[in-house]
Amino acid sequence: MYIYGLFLDGAAWDRRSGRLIESHNKVLFSPLPVVHMYAVQTGARDPKFYQCPVYKKPNRTDLNYITFLLLRTAASPGTASNPDHWTLRGVAALCDIK
C-alpha cells in the first residue's frame, strides 16, 4: 500500500540520504514522501530504524494512534541519529496537522 500526505512532527526527512534529520528552524511539520507499507513477519528489529508512531491528529492519544513506521536513521551510539534520540524528542508522523 502506498501512503501519501503524512507529516513529521519533531524531525525532518532528508530525501537524498533517506533518513531522519533534525527539523529546520521555525518549521513545525515537514512532509514525508510517499511511503510504501507492506507486511513482513519477523521477530528481530534492526537498530538502524526508529519506530515512528502514526497518529490521525496532532492530539496524541490512544484513540488517534494508527500504527508505526520504521524510519531509517544512522544508528551510531551517542549521535543525534541514534533511534533513542528520536524517541526522546517525541517524533511522530501525523495524518492531519489541523
C-alpha atoms as a printed R data frame, in Angstrom:
   type eleno elety resid chain resno      x       y      z
1  ATOM     1    CA   MET     A     1  0.000   0.000  0.000
2  ATOM     2    CA   TYR     A     2  1.310   3.460 -0.852
3  ATOM     3    CA   ILE     A     3  0.522   6.236  1.625
4  ATOM     4    CA   TYR     A     4  0.921   9.938  0.973
5  ATOM     5    CA   GLY     A     5  0.090  13.060  2.958
6  ATOM     6    CA   LEU     A     6  1.929  12.208  6.183
7  ATOM     7    CA   PHE     A     7  3.777  14.903  8.127
8  ATOM     8    CA   LEU     A     8  6.656  14.536 10.582
9  ATOM     9    CA   ASP     A     9  6.382  16.335 13.902
10 ATOM    10    CA   GLY     A    10  9.692  16.905 15.711
11 ATOM    11    CA   ALA     A    11 12.010  15.946 12.848
12 ATOM    12    CA   ALA     A    12 12.516  16.333  9.112
13 ATOM    13    CA   TRP     A    13 13.191  13.872  6.303
14 ATOM    14    CA   ASP     A    14 16.345  14.031  4.194
15 ATOM    15    CA   ARG     A    15 15.354  12.896  0.700
16 ATOM    16    CA   ARG     A    16 18.930  12.415 -0.511
17 ATOM    17    CA   SER     A    17 20.026  10.010  2.195
18 ATOM    18    CA   GLY     A    18 16.536   8.703  3.058
19 ATOM    19    CA   ARG     A    19 16.976   9.288  6.804
20 ATOM    20    CA   LEU     A    20 15.589  11.314  9.680
21 ATOM    21    CA   ILE     A    21 17.336  14.616 10.367
22 ATOM    22    CA   GLU     A    22 16.838  17.453 12.827
23 ATOM    23    CA   SER     A    23 13.918  19.724 11.975
24 ATOM    24    CA   HIS     A    24 14.636  23.106 10.441
25 ATOM    25    CA   ASN     A    25 14.274  26.291 12.478
26 ATOM    26    CA   LYS     A    26 10.689  27.536 12.892
27 ATOM    27    CA   VAL     A    27  9.239  24.602 10.890
28 ATOM    28    CA   LEU     A    28  6.777  22.610 12.985
29 ATOM    29    CA   PHE     A    29  5.737  19.963 10.467
30 ATOM    30    CA   SER     A    30  7.651  18.620  7.491
31 ATOM    31    CA   PRO     A    31  6.101  16.402  4.803
32 ATOM    32    CA   LEU     A    32  7.115  12.787  4.356
33 ATOM    33    CA   PRO     A    33  7.489  11.400  0.829
34 ATOM    34    CA   VAL     A    34  5.185   8.632 -0.362
35 ATOM    35    CA   VAL     A    35  5.557   5.655  1.985
36 ATOM    36    CA   HIS     A    36  5.328   2.055  0.769
37 ATOM    37    CA   MET     A    37  3.873  -0.145  3.533
38 ATOM    38    CA   TYR     A    38  3.907  -3.915  3.381
39 ATOM    39    CA   ALA     A    39  3.592  -6.732  5.878
40 ATOM    40    CA   VAL     A    40  6.638  -8.676  6.985
41 ATOM    41    CA   GLN     A    41  6.689 -11.362  9.640
42 ATOM    42    CA   THR     A    42  9.899 -11.063 11.608
43 ATOM    43    CA   GLY     A    43 10.972 -11.170 15.209
44 ATOM    44    CA   ALA     A    44 14.250  -9.244 15.068
45 ATOM    45    CA   ARG     A    45 14.392  -5.442 14.908
46 ATOM    46    CA   ASP     A    46 17.116  -3.576 13.069
47 ATOM    47    CA   PRO     A    47 18.742  -0.982 15.390
48 ATOM    48    CA   LYS     A    48 19.130   1.458 12.487
49 ATOM    49    CA   PHE     A    49 15.368   2.088 12.339
50 ATOM    50    CA   TYR     A    50 13.203   4.308 14.519
51 ATOM    51    CA   GLN     A    51  9.691   3.046 15.254
52 ATOM    52    CA   CYS     A    52  7.791   6.223 14.422
53 ATOM    53    CA   PRO     A    53  4.190   6.220 15.691
54 ATOM    54    CA   VAL     A    54  1.492   7.401 13.274
55 ATOM    55    CA   TYR     A    55 -1.452   9.407 14.611
56 ATOM    56    CA   LYS     A    56 -4.623  10.681 12.937
57 ATOM    57    CA   LYS     A    57 -4.462  14.126 14.596
58 ATOM    58    CA   PRO     A    58 -1.820  16.133 16.492
59 ATOM    59    CA   ASN     A    59 -3.615  15.191 19.720
60 ATOM    60    CA   ARG     A    60 -1.539  12.123 20.619
61 ATOM    61    CA   THR     A    61 -3.875   9.756 22.423
62 ATOM    62    CA   ASP     A    62 -4.527   6.059 22.079
63 ATOM    63    CA   LEU     A    63 -7.749   6.938 20.232
64 ATOM    64    CA   ASN     A    64 -5.757   8.678 17.474
65 ATOM    65    CA   TYR     A    65 -2.959   6.095 17.219
66 ATOM    66    CA   ILE     A    66 -2.907   4.082 13.966
67 ATOM    67    CA   THR     A    67  0.367   2.132 13.652
68 ATOM    68    CA   PHE     A    68  4.107   2.738 13.471
69 ATOM    69    CA   LEU     A    69  6.540   3.220 10.595
70 ATOM    70    CA   LEU     A    70 10.125   2.070 10.564
71 ATOM    71    CA   LEU     A    71 12.173   5.123  9.560
72 ATOM    72    CA   ARG     A    72 15.876   4.869  8.804
73 ATOM    73    CA   THR     A    73 18.480   6.567 10.978
74 ATOM    74    CA   ALA     A    74 22.251   6.297 11.109
75 ATOM    75    CA   ALA     A    75 22.396   4.192 14.265
76 ATOM    76    CA   SER     A    76 25.704   5.353 15.693
77 ATOM    77    CA   PRO     A    77 25.545   5.238 19.500
78 ATOM    78    CA   GLY     A    78 25.817   8.660 21.105
79 ATOM    79    CA   THR     A    79 24.906  10.641 17.984
80 ATOM    80    CA   ALA     A    80 21.759  12.528 17.035
81 ATOM    81    CA   SER     A    81 20.994   9.764 14.564
82 ATOM    82    CA   ASN     A    82 20.512   7.103 17.227
83 ATOM    83    CA   PRO     A    83 16.850   5.861 17.286
84 ATOM    84    CA   ASP     A    84 16.703   6.595 21.032
85 ATOM    85    CA   HIS     A    85 17.369  10.269 20.268
86 ATOM    86    CA   TRP     A    86 14.183  10.445 18.174
87 ATOM    87    CA   THR     A    87 12.178   8.667 20.880
88 ATOM    88    CA   LEU     A    88 13.244  11.273 23.442
89 ATOM    89    CA   ARG     A    89 12.316  14.078 21.024
90 ATOM    90    CA   GLY     A    90  8.832  12.628 20.612
91 ATOM    91    CA   VAL     A    91  8.968  12.353 16.823
92 ATOM    92    CA   ALA     A    92  5.714  11.162 15.281
93 ATOM    93    CA   ALA     A    93  4.013  11.050 11.890
94 ATOM    94    CA   LEU     A    94  0.649  12.787 11.589
95 ATOM    95    CA   CYS     A    95 -2.122  12.299  9.029
96 ATOM    96    CA   ASP     A    96 -3.685  15.721  9.720
97 ATOM    97    CA   ILE     A    97 -1.908  18.771 11.128
98 ATOM    98    CA   LYS     A    98 -5.021  20.860 11.886
